[in-house]
Amino acid sequence: MLAFLAGIDWGDVAEAGIDTLTMLAWALGFTVLIGLPLGVILYLTGQPRLLYAPLLHRVLSLLVNVMRSLPFIILLIVMIPLTTLITGTSLGVQGTIPPLVAGCAPFFARLVETSLREVDHGLVEASWAMGGSTWQLIWYTLLPESRSGLIAAVTVTAIVLVDYTSMAGVIGGGGLGDLAIRFGYQRFQTDVMAVTVVLLIALVQVLQMSGDRLVRRMSRK
């Protein structure tokens, strides 16, 4: 085993791991920031007793479905001009974050909408009947009652982002995926490929276990 790992530059592995975590943190933050309000709007505009707006709901649903239907590798390439305009580059960590957010925010918005639909409709009706504003309904009823589902949605989205950061290595996006492609695939370094795969699996396991623990804790409250 030691002989198998002897040729690995652990400095490169550490740098790639930090890049992956950086992309994950920034992309997840922006995804939640965009996807949560979008999911709430999708839920409210699709409910006849709330902010029913069927035309707006259909338009938003169409946009979300279009973005979700695009394979991420194609989205990476299509967004290169926009990514360059926003960040000044289409490579590395900075050049990967915009397509990561564009690919995952619609996905997260659908998960948010689904979580809100699972809230007891009687609680929603009661809050609405008591004269609460739309903001009060969202803040004091919908979000607290759906917090377990929302945490699970964040967990699933984070795992999808790990997958996407790996695919971003195809266009020089940096991180463990880029390391695996440049060294493990193009230079036939099986040891590097094996290490990156193990690290990605470990990262996904940590995210899933942490998310499950938070869900159980929120469910008991």
Salt bridges, closest charged atoms under 4 A:
GLU113 OE1 - ARG110 NH1 2.69
GLU113 OE2 - ARG117 NH2 2.77
GLU125 OE1 - ARG49 NH2 3.43
GLU125 OE2 - HIS121 NE2 2.93
ASP178 OD2 - ARG182 NE 2.85
